[in-house]
């Protein structure tokens, strides 16, 4: 990981990326349904999406009658998110210093972003702080032992240093979450690669909210989906 990069540089990279690529930079909204399933979302609850991007997870939660809040370091992301998800409440901010009072949220999500943060432990402790007791937290994080990461991105130095791209293995992520006080409830592989493939060969519609059991070892996953609890 390039430790000399600053948060201002990361913010600039994301601003430029969202301005240029918009929603093409992200997976489609239907890919976010699985996170709500794994969280076992109930209506009339309160949700925070950390590094909310363009508001796709917020839109998913709002469709389930959940009050959704979002925070992102990118000014451009928040600008577009407000247009896409006007029912959500979002703001520009730093995940390592959340501007919310303690014990506010029933659900917290942080998808594909924690590994990009400068101080992951500090960011997690902030999520712990603003989570209610018995809250559920969904984190999607990259696996450093996946073939693509080890033998393509890292070997040929193709990892995105401007966006502070990084990864840890399953045990390292688990240890990190436990060290911040969380309880690990479940770990699943990211479902979207499977559903994306299935959508190309099955034209009759795919239920992307369904939790699947895969036959390959969890350590083969490109990304992990952790469901944590604040005990």
C-alpha positions in Angstrom: 0.0 0.0 0.0 1.2 3.5 -0.8 1.3 5.2 2.6 2.4 8.6 1.3 -0.9 9.4 -0.3 -3.2 11.9 1.5 -6.9 11.9 2.0 -7.2 15.0 -0.2 -5.6 13.1 -3.0 -8.0 10.2 -2.5 -10.9 12.6 -2.4 -9.7 14.2 -5.7 -9.5 10.8 -7.3 -13.0 9.8 -6.3 -14.4 13.2 -7.4 -12.9 12.8 -10.8 -13.9 9.2 -11.1 -17.6 9.8 -10.2 -17.7 12.9 -12.4 -16.4 11.0 -15.4 -17.9 7.5 -15.0 -21.0 8.2 -12.8 -22.9 4.9 -12.3 -20.8 2.9 -14.7 -18.1 2.9 -12.0 -20.4 0.8 -9.7 -22.4 -2.4 -9.8 -26.2 -2.0 -10.6 -28.7 -1.4 -7.8 -30.0 -5.0 -8.0 -26.6 -6.2 -6.8 -27.2 -4.4 -3.5 -30.3 -6.5 -2.5 -28.1 -9.3 -1.1 -26.7 -7.0 1.6 -30.3 -6.2 2.8 -31.0 -9.9 2.9 -27.9 -10.7 4.9 -28.8 -7.9 7.3 -32.3 -9.3 7.7 -33.6 -5.7 7.3 -36.8 -4.7 9.1 -38.9 -1.5 8.2 -38.9 1.6 10.3 -35.3 1.2 11.4 -32.3 3.6 10.9 -29.4 2.9 8.5 -26.0 4.5 7.8 -24.0 3.8 4.7 -20.4 4.7 5.2 -18.7 5.7 1.9 -22.2 5.8 0.3 -21.0 6.7 -3.2 -23.9 7.5 -5.4 -26.5 6.2 -3.0 -27.3 2.7 -4.4 -27.4 1.0 -0.9 -29.4 3.9 0.5 -31.9 3.5 -2.3 -32.2 -0.2 -1.6 -32.8 0.4 2.1 -35.3 3.2 1.5 -37.3 0.8 -0.7 -37.7 -1.3 2.4 -39.0 1.6 4.5 -35.8 2.1 6.3 -34.6 5.6 7.1 -31.2 5.9 5.4 -28.3 8.2 6.0 -25.1 8.4 4.0 -21.6 9.9 4.3 -18.8 10.0 1.7 -15.5 11.8 1.3 -16.4 12.7 -2.3 -18.3 15.9 -2.9 -19.2 14.8 -6.4 -20.6 11.5 -5.1 -22.9 13.2 -2.6 -24.0 15.7 -5.3 -25.1 12.8 -7.6 -26.5 10.7 -4.7 -28.8 13.5 -3.6 -30.3 13.5 -7.1 -30.6 9.7 -7.3 -31.9 9.1 -3.8 -33.7 12.2 -2.6 -35.4 10.2 0.2 -32.0 9.6 1.9 -30.1 12.0 4.0 -26.5 12.3 3.0 -23.4 14.5 3.6 -19.8 15.0 2.7 -17.6 13.7 5.5 -14.8 11.6 6.8 -15.5 8.0 7.8 -12.8 8.2 10.5 -14.7 11.0 12.2 -18.5 10.5 11.8 -20.6 13.5 12.6 -23.4 11.5 14.3 -24.2 11.0 18.0 -23.4 7.7 19.6 -25.8 4.7 19.3 -27.9 6.1 16.5 -28.2 3.3 13.9 -29.8 -0.2 13.7 -27.8 -1.0 10.5 -24.5 0.1 9.1 -23.1 -0.7 5.7 -19.6 -0.1 4.3 -19.2 -1.8 0.9 -15.9 -2.1 -0.9 -14.5 0.9 0.9 -13.0 0.0 4.2 -9.8 -1.3 2.6 -9.3 2.1 1.0 -9.4 4.0 4.3 -6.2 5.5 5.8 -7.0 4.3 9.4 -9.3 1.3 9.2 -9.3 0.7 12.9 -10.3 4.3 13.6 -13.1 4.1 11.0 -14.4 0.8 12.5 -14.4 2.3 16.0 -16.5 5.2 14.7 -19.0 2.7 13.2 -19.0 0.9 16.6 -19.7 4.1 18.4 -22.7 5.2 16.3 -24.2 1.7 16.2 -27.0 0.9 18.6 -26.6 -2.1 20.9 -27.4 -5.3 19.0 -27.0 -3.3 15.7 -25.9 -5.2 12.6 -23.1 -4.1 10.4 -22.4 -5.3 6.8 -18.9 -4.9 5.4 -17.7 -6.0 2.0 -14.0 -6.2 1.9 -11.4 -7.4 -0.6 -9.5 -10.7 -0.2 -5.7 -10.4 -0.5 -5.3 -14.1 -1.2 -7.5 -14.1 -4.3 -5.7 -15.0 -7.5 -6.5 -11.7 -9.2 -5.2 -9.6 -6.4 -2.0 -11.6 -5.7 -0.9 -12.6 -9.2 -2.3 -9.8 -11.4 -3.0 -6.6 -9.5 -0.1 -6.8 -7.0 2.4 -8.7 -9.1 2.1 -6.2 -12.1 1.5 -3.2 -9.8 -1.9 -2.6 -11.3 -3.6 -1.9 -7.9 -5.1 1.5 -7.8 -2.8 3.5 -5.6 -4.5 6.9 -6.3 -7.7 5.4 -4.9 -5.7 3.8 -2.0 -6.7 0.2 -3.0 -5.7 -2.5 -0.6 -6.8 -6.0 0.7 -6.4 -8.3 3.7 -7.0 -12.1 4.0 -9.9 -13.7 5.8 -8.1 -14.1 9.1 -6.7 -10.6 9.1 -10.1 -9.1 8.5 -11.6 -11.2 11.2 -9.0 -10.3 13.7 -9.4 -6.6 12.9 -13.2 -6.7 13.4 -12.8 -8.6 16.7 -10.2 -6.1 17.9 -12.7 -3.3 17.5 -15.3 -5.0 19.7 -17.5 -6.5 17.0 -18.9 -10.0 17.0 -18.7 -11.8 13.6 -22.1 -13.3 12.9 -21.4 -14.6 9.4 -19.1 -14.4 6.4 -20.2 -15.0 2.8 -18.4 -14.6 -0.5 -19.6 -11.7 -2.7 -22.6 -12.9 -4.6 -22.5 -10.4 -7.5 -20.0 -12.3 -9.8 -22.3 -15.3 -9.7 -25.5 -13.3 -10.3 -23.8 -11.3 -13.0 -22.9 -14.5 -14.9 -26.3 -16.0 -14.2 -28.0 -12.9 -15.7 -26.2 -13.5 -19.0 -27.3 -17.1 -19.4 -30.8 -16.9 -17.9 -32.9 -14.2 -19.6 -36.0 -14.8 -17.4 -34.8 -12.7 -14.5 -32.6 -13.5 -11.5 -33.5 -13.0 -7.8 -30.4 -11.2 -6.6 -31.6 -10.9 -3.1 -31.3 -14.7 -2.4 -28.5 -15.9 -0.2 -26.6 -18.7 -1.9 -24.4 -21.4 -0.7 -21.3 -21.9 -2.8 -19.2 -25.1 -3.1 -15.8 -23.4 -3.4 -13.8 -22.5 -0.2 -14.6 -19.1 1.2 -10.9 -18.2 0.9 -11.3 -18.3 -2.9 -13.7 -15.3 -2.9 -12.6 -12.1 -4.5 -14.5 -10.2 -1.8 -16.0 -11.2 1.6 -19.3 -10.0 3.0 -19.0 -9.9 6.8 -22.1 -9.4 9.0 -21.0 -8.1 12.4 -23.0 -7.4 15.5 -22.4 -4.9 18.3 -22.8 -7.1 21.3 
